Amino acid sequence: MMSSRRGWAPARGFPTTTGDPVERLNQVSSLQELHRVPALSPDQIMIETQLYKVDQQLQGLLVLWEHRRGQLDTSRRVIEFKEAVPEVTAWLETRGTDMLKNKNNFGRSKEEVLQLLTEHDGSDDREVAGMKTKVESLLASYRLVEANGHRELNHIRGTASSLEWEWTRFYSDMEQRHKNLHLSLSFQDYLFEGSNWVQKTRSLLDSLAQRTESVDRSEEAAEVRDELSVYVACTVQEQEDRVTEAKRISTELHSNVLVEQAAQIEQSTRDTMRDLECFRLELERLHKKLVQIESEKDRERQLTKQRERVLEEMLQTEETYVADLKLIEKCRPRFVSEVLPSTLKGKEDIIFSNIQDVDAFHRLHFLPQLKERATTTDEAARVFIECVSFSFHPFILPSLPHSYSFTSPTHSLAIPPSHPSLSIVFLYSQSA
């Protein structure tokens, strides 16, 4: 009957209209006027009316059939839902238990973390993806059942709610586990880089300490100090940031293992920074010490140059004095006979009594000793001390004012202010 209903069509020449017979007759009349269709006979009208009733009955049967099919489909969905949920729940419980066992296992090294990530994100991805599709399909079926209604709706509503909650929690735990493992991987990177910094810094300190042992100039000490300062400025803040991030991650993951590792790298960093500061202060002290030593050496060099200049001038003075004595000996007979003032007549022995001994002392003993030994002021002083017993140079030098006053009434001799140590003999030789 249903098949014939679907294939049924109005008789040829009749309009495809619906409604009560009166309305259909009015429509037919209008169509007859338009298309000049012959008027229906009473029998035809009766047949049309019967066909209309049959059509209405068929449509009612079709609605009942569709409703029944929907009920059966809903029942099928309920049955499939009830059969599939225990399997999914068992799977979620098993996987959740396994994940709970490893919840706080974040590895002790980068290799272990990578292995955990591989196990978490590797072959299980396909299984989890399949289960996700299955859960979504079950929940979609439940929503259709909820929309269509069913006598067991209240029973499966709690099951569906529990399933959705368990799956959401499981998937959230999966994502959190994935995130935590990546945090642990970042922690291991910070730990690795931090340990490398400690080792590199220790090596640098050893290298700089070896260089410092041979440093004897302030410039070299400054170079070592500046190299250390640049290294500290470029790397210490980065290391502090690594330690801070490692501590933050270990606290966030609530892992005793990671907390312990973070504490170890923090302590190593503190010890290394303390050694850096101690070595920096040691370099500062070394630099100041070398600067002071070099300053003292510079002052000593200046004093040495001054002493050398004094010794050089003293030697030149002695050589000039010996030359003056030689000139006096050469010119003395003429000076006595021709130039000696009348007031000094008869006093030649007072002036020139020891001139030959003085000349011999300076020319043969004192000047050679100075040339040979007066390389330092101490040696020059020893030469003077050793020659005190000759009583020549102490006698000549103190007698300069006396000799000058003795001869000034007759000779206008002036000792230049810039040469207060010029001997009276030298002045006489110049005037002669």
LOLODREN-346009 format. One record per residue (C-alpha): residue in three letters; x negated, y, z negated. Coordinates in steps of 0.02 Angstrom, whole numbers, plus 50000, padded with zeros to 5 digits. Layout:
N
ALAXYZ ...
//
This chain:
432
MET500005000050000 MET498605011949956 SER497765008350121 SER499355011650219 ARG499635027550121 ARG497945034150166 GLY498265030250349 TRP500045037250352 ALA500425052950456 PRO502035062050499 ALA502945056850657 ARG502405065350814 GLY503255081750841 PHE503555084850654 PRO502615098250562 THR501415093050426 THR502295102050286 THR502705097750107 GLY504145102749994 ASP505985098849973 PRO507055093650125 VAL507985110250137 GLU506365119750151 ARG505735107250277 LEU507315109550380 ASN507095128250380 GLN505295126150435 VAL505815113950569 SER507135126150632 SER505835139650645 LEU504655128150739 GLN506055122850855 GLU506365140650901 LEU504515143350932 HIS504135127351022 ARG505865123251084 VAL505835106650990 PRO507525097550997 ALA508555098350838 LEU508475083350717 SER509905071750701 PRO510615067150530 ASP509775050050539 GLN508105057950573 ILE508345069650427 MET508735054750315 ILE507185045450374 GLU506125060750343 THR506825062350169 GLN506435044050130 LEU504685045950196 TYR504415060950084 LYS504955051049931 VAL503795036849977 ASP502375049349997 GLN502685056449824 GLN502665039149748 LEU501045034949836 GLN500235050949773 GLY500765046649595 LEU500015029349612 LEU498415036849679 VAL498285048549529 LEU498545033949411 TRP497245023749503 GLU495965037949495 HIS496315040449310 ARG496095022049277 ARG494495021549374 GLY493845036449271 GLN494295027449111 LEU493385011849168 ASP491865022049220 THR491855030749052 SER491975014048964 ARG490535007749069 ARG489505022849018 VAL489925020048835 ILE489415001848847 GLU487785006048936 PHE487435019848810 LYS487725008348661 GLU486624994948738 ALA485185006648787 VAL485075017348629 PRO484365003648514 GLU482965000248638 VAL482525018648650 THR482645020748461 ALA481485005948433 TRP480255012948559 LEU480295030048476 GLU480035022148305 THR478565011748365 ARG477715026048454 GLY478105038048313 THR477325025948188 ASP475755024148294 MET475625042848314 LEU475885045348128 LYS474425033748091 ASN473265044748194 LYS474065061148143 ASN472555067248045 ASN471245058748152 PHE470415072748251 GLY468735064348279 ARG467025068048205 SER466175072548369 LYS466595079148540 GLU466485061648614 GLU467755054848489 VAL468955069248523 LEU468835066348711 GLN469205047948682 LEU470735052348578 LEU471325064348713 THR471115050848844 GLU472125038648740 HIS473465051748708 ASP473615059048883 GLY473035044548989 SER473985028649030 ASP475435032848913 ASP475965047549019 ARG476935036549139 GLU477785027248997 VAL478275043248908 ALA478875051149070 GLY479955035849105 MET480665036148931 LYS481015054748946 THR482005051549105 LYS482965037649020 VAL483395048348868 GLU483965062648978 SER485055050549078 LEU485835043648919 LEU486195060848851 ALA486955065949019 SER488075050449013 TYR488595055048837 ARG489075072548893 LEU490165065249032 VAL490995053748905 GLU491245068748791 ALA492025078548935 ASN493175064148989 GLY493595058048815 HIS493545040348745 ARG494185030948593 GLU492375027948534 LEU491835045848561 ASN491685049748375 HIS490605034348351 ILE489385037748492 ARG489345056448455 GLY488295053248299 THR487205040948394 ALA486905053548533 SER486525067448410 SER485295056148317 LEU484495050748481 GLU484295068748540 TRP483555073948373 GLU482335059248368 TRP481785062048547 THR481555080948519 ARG480525077448364 PHE479495064148451 TYR479165075148603 SER478755089948491 ASP477555078948392 MET476765073148555 GLU476495091048614 GLN475855096248443 ARG474655081448442 HIS474045086648614 LYS473805104548554 ASN472925098948395 LEU471725087848491 HIS471275102448604 LEU471005113048448 SER469875099448380 LEU468945099448545 SER468695118348529 PHE468115115548350 GLN466795103148409 ASP466225115648541 TYR466035129048408 LEU465135116548297 PHE463955111348437 GLU463555129248487 GLY463335134148305 SER462125119848273 ASN461155124448429 TRP461025142448368 VAL460335136648201 GLN459025125648285 LYS458565139148411 THR458395152048273 ARG457305140448169 SER456175137548318 LEU456085156148350 LEU455615159548169 ASP454235146448177 SER453575153748339 LEU453595171648273 ALA452775165948111 GLN451345158148211 ARG451155174048312 THR451155184348152 GLU449675174648084 SER448555182048220 VAL449315199548218 ASP448045212648167 ARG448765228248247 SER450325237948204 GLU450865237948387 GLU450885218848389 ALA451855218348226 ALA453105230848297 GLU453325219948453 VAL453715204648347 ARG454885214748236 ASP455805222148386 GLU455965205048469 LEU456755198248310 SER457905213348296 VAL458525211248475 TYR458855192748446 VAL459815196348287 ALA460845210148369 CYS461305198948517 THR461685182448430 VAL462115184348246 GLN463865191648273 GLU464265177848398 GLN463725164748272 GLU464785172648136 ASP466285172248255 ARG465965153848291 VAL465935149648106 THR467515159748076 GLU468445150848216 ALA467835133748157 LYS468455137347981 ARG470135143448048 ILE470405127848154 SER469895115948014 THR471125124647896 GLU472525124548026 LEU472315105948061 HIS472215101447874 SER470785089447910 ASN469575085947769 VAL468295079847894 LEU468355095947995 VAL468365106447836 GLU466785097647779 GLN465945100147948 ALA466435118547949 ALA465715120747774 GLN464075112747829 ILE463855124047981 GLU464345139047875 GLN463015134747745 SER461705131647880 THR462135148347958 ARG461985157347791 ASP460295149447755 THR459665153847928 MET460265171847915 ARG459435173247745 ASP457805167147820 LEU458015179547963 GLU458215193847839 CYS456715188147735 PHE455635186747890 ARG456225203847950 LEU455735211547783 GLU454065202547791 LEU453765209847964 GLU454215227147900 ARG452955225447759 LEU451645218847879 HIS451945233147999 LYS451815246147860 LYS450235237847794 LEU449425237647966 VAL449925255647996 GLN449115260247830 ILE447555250147870 GLU447415257948042 SER447655275247967 GLU446265271747843 LYS445185265047983 ASP445515280648086 ARG445055291447938 GLU443505280847908 ARG443035282548091 GLN443245301348079 LEU442175301647923 THR440895290648007 LYS440835302348156 GLN440615316948038 ARG439215307947947 GLU438405303348112 ARG438515321448166 VAL437735327048000 LEU436355314148019 GLU436075319548198 GLU435995337848150 MET434855333748003 LEU433675324148117 GLN433695338348244 THR433355350748104 GLU431895340448042 GLU431185339048217 THR431355357748238 TYR430545360448069 VAL429065349548116 ALA428895359248279 ASP428945375548180 LEU427585369348064 LYS426515364848213 LEU426795382148285 ILE426335390048118 GLU424715380348111 LYS424325385648286 CYS424735404048257 ARG424155405648077 PRO422375412348112 ARG423025426048225 PHE424445430048106 VAL423255431847960 SER422015442648056 GLU423205453448156 VAL424985453148091 LEU424885450147905 PRO425485465947814 SER424295474947702 THR425365471047551 LEU425035452547582 LYS423185454247603 GLY422285442647485 LYS423835432147461 GLU423565420547607 ASP423225405847493 ILE424885408447405 ILE425855407547569 PHE424845394847666 SER423945384947531 ASN424905368647562 ILE425465371447741 GLN424375357247805 ASP425005345147673 VAL426805350047711 ASP426515347747896 ALA425705330847869 PHE427115325147755 HIS428495329947875 ARG427635324848035 LEU426825308647980 HIS428005302047847 PHE429685310547822 LEU430205312748006 PRO429695294948057 GLN430655287947907 LEU432205297647955 LYS432115291948135 GLU431895273848083 ARG433075272247937 ALA434325286447937 THR435705276748026 THR436915279847882 THR437065293247751 ASP436615280547617 GLU434985276147705 ALA434615294647732 ALA434885297647547 ARG433685283447505 VAL432375291547617 PHE432565307847521 ILE432505298747354 GLU430955289147402 CYS430095305147458 VAL430445314747297 SER428745309947229 PHE427885319647368 SER428635335847301 PHE428625344147471 HIS430385345547536 PRO431135349847365 PHE429835363647348 ILE430105370947521 LEU431995371747514 PRO432175380147345 SER430805392547393 LEU431805399647540 PRO432645413847442 HIS431025417847353 SER430035418147514 TYR431345429047596 SER431315441647454 PHE429435441147452 THR429295446247635 SER430825457147658 PRO430015473847610 THR428895473147762 HIS429895462847884 SER431695465447932 LEU432165447147937 ALA433995442447940 ILE434665424847926 PRO436175423048039 PRO437765418447941 SER438065403848058 HIS436345396548016 PRO436125398747828 SER434955383947819 LEU433625390847938 SER431945391047854 ILE430905406747830 VAL429515398147924 PHE430665396048073 LEU431125414448070 TYR429295419548063 SER428905408048207 GLN430285416148309 SER429635433648272 ALA427875428248315 
//
